[in-house]
Amino acid sequence: MLLMSARICGKMDQLGDVIGCAMQKQTKRLMTADQVAEMLQVSKYTVWRWSRDGTIPSIRLPSGCLRFDPSIIEDLIRCREAS
């Protein structure tokens, strides 16, 4: 969800809690930019831009690849549908 949906829904105060919770869930599989783009129906370049400007939090792997927490993306989708 996070930064983008937090901005959209006005829930910036919950962002830290959500990210902290997501980091504790180590059993979840992280998503690639391509997977996120498909779910959000945007291009992977948009996902990269959102990551770069802080709209969506991401995790940068040692290889340089970006990964995204699925629960954050699901929250973002729910927030977009609600608005």
GUDOTOR-835843 format. One line per 8 residues: number of its first residue (from 1); their letters; for each residue x, z, y of N, C-alpha, C. Coordinates in steps of 0.001 Angstrom, whole numbers, plus 500000, padded with zeros to 6 digits. Atoms other than C-alpha are relative to their C-alpha. Example, Ala and Ser with C-alpha at 12.3 -4.5 7.8 and 13.67 -1.06 7.14 Angstrom:
1) AS) 500890 500000 498810 512300 507800 495500 500900 500000 501200  499180 499940 498810 513670 507140 498940 499230 500730 501090
This chain:
1) MLLMSARI) 500882 500000 498851 500000 500000 500000 500898 500000 501169  499755 498921 499201 502078 501294 502021 500159 499782 501435  499927 500072 498553 503344 500504 505341 498925 499082 500538  501011 500914 499488 501043 497553 505741 498622 500630 499926  501328 499420 500104 497979 499309 504405 499905 501255 500841  500025 498821 499145 498968 502462 506242 499710 499584 501430  500279 500500 498652 498980 500449 509442 498553 499535 500098  501355 500532 499992 495734 498735 508536 498987 501149 499962
9) CGKMDQLG) 500972 498924 500193 493971 501919 507443 500273 501198 500885  499691 498881 499131 495647 504238 509919 500399 501249 499241  499650 498865 500838 497128 506460 507219 501513 500195 499931  498545 499876 499991 500756 506659 508277 500466 501364 499501  499606 498667 500417 500824 510402 507581 500059 500132 498488  500011 499939 501449 500164 509761 503889 501116 499179 499369  498994 500907 500519 502965 507242 503521 501105 500735 499256  498925 499245 500649 505678 509781 502718 499577 500575 498670
17) DVIGCAMQ) 500507 499441 501244 503519 511430 500068 499899 498931 498920  500175 501076 500970 502754 508127 498388 501349 499500 499494  498681 500470 500413 506371 506975 498376 500672 501041 499119  499409 498938 500805 507546 510345 497066 499403 500046 498608  500684 499999 501287 504963 510258 494312 500420 498790 499169  499608 501224 500706 505891 506686 493417 501405 500128 499437  498631 499856 500476 509551 507600 493108 500073 500934 498793  500013 499085 501130 508665 510372 490644 499502 499330 498737
25) KQTKRLMT) 500551 500700 501152 506854 507947 488353 501014 498981 499486  498909 500868 500443 509939 506528 486687 499600 499124 498834  500405 500793 501152 508011 505148 483731 499324 498699 500412  500649 501234 499547 506290 502490 485843 501015 498879 500141  499150 501170 499842 507706 499022 485822 499853 499466 501422  500016 500517 498636 508650 497696 489241 499676 498513 499988  500418 501397 499883 507366 494339 490458 500999 499195 500818  499165 500921 499232 509287 491336 491730 499199 499493 501206
33) ADQVAEML) 500668 500596 498833 508514 489600 495032 499026 498917 499562  500902 501039 500505 506979 486722 493065 498702 500605 499476  501182 499345 500543 504602 489089 491264 499122 500570 501116  500738 499449 498863 503622 490820 494500 499315 498873 500762  500562 501145 499279 503087 487465 496204 498767 499461 499289  501134 500500 500764 500790 486340 493416 498797 500945 500137  501096 499036 499881 498735 489544 493581 499354 499967 501385  500499 499980 498624 498415 489385 497375 499589 498625 500505
41) QVSKYTVW) 500312 501378 499652 497953 485612 497428 500695 499573 501291  499129 500435 498907 500810 485050 499855 501257 499428 499364  498758 500530 500550 504184 483385 499479 501009 501129 499809  498953 498985 500193 507242 485279 498255 500796 500206 501283  499301 499874 498722 508773 484595 501659 499275 500997 500917  500770 499021 499235 505962 486572 503260 500282 501403 499486  499692 498694 500592 506606 489442 500848 501394 500451 500445  498647 499645 499548 510327 489351 501726 499994 500406 501469
49) RWSRDGTI) 500076 499677 498579 509497 489337 505440 499349 501367 500211  500666 498703 499897 507084 492266 505034 500936 501135 499579  499031 498989 500437 509796 494153 503170 501049 500231 501083  498960 499913 498969 512386 493388 505838 499505 500729 501247  500493 499357 498777 510147 494491 508710 499316 501339 499756  500520 498670 500303 508941 497619 506904 498511 500063 499730  501427 500016 500271 505377 496534 506239 499699 500482 498589  500125 499558 501387 505797 497071 502485 501336 500635 499595
57) PSIRLPSG) 498743 499397 500445 508370 499537 501125 500516 499303 498748  499392 500655 501162 510796 498065 498627 501230 500784 499567  498795 499402 500558 513677 499125 496441 500987 498870 499781  498972 501027 500187 516880 497110 496583 500894 500431 498843  499161 499738 501163 518698 496959 493261 501463 499736 500347  498579 500273 499742 522513 496965 493063 500330 498507 500032  499779 501454 500013 522276 493225 492363 499542 499345 501301  500516 500546 498751 520564 492773 495752 498544 499575 499921
65) CLRFDPSI) 501404 500388 500178 517152 491935 494283 499080 501100 500508  501011 499045 499551 514066 493588 495728 498991 500248 498900  501073 499638 500919 511514 495435 493641 498990 500842 500752  501106 499339 499331 508160 496915 494572 499242 500866 499009  500764 499089 500839 506170 499840 493209 498576 499459 499847  501341 500564 500209 502942 498556 491619 498884 500848 500606  501072 499160 499454 500892 501555 492755 499853 499787 501508  500051 500269 498568 501794 500818 496371 499289 498676 500262
73) IEDLIRCR) 500633 501309 499838 500746 497193 495990 498507 500098 499696  501411 499817 500333 497482 498222 494312 499260 500707 501131  500609 499308 498862 496761 500616 497191 499809 499044 501173  500104 500982 498927 497435 497823 499650 498821 499063 499766  501109 500894 500329 494987 495543 497857 498668 500701 500222  501247 499242 499814 492296 498250 497812 499688 500165 501487  500201 499809 498563 492802 498879 501523 499565 498694 500667  500366 501302 499422 492608 495165 502358 498562 499645 499654
81) EAS) 501366 500298 500412 489369 494861 500374 498995 500861 500753  500902 499082 499291 487872 497851 502193 499802 499605 501455  500126 500345 498575 488519 496378 505624 499342 498670 500218
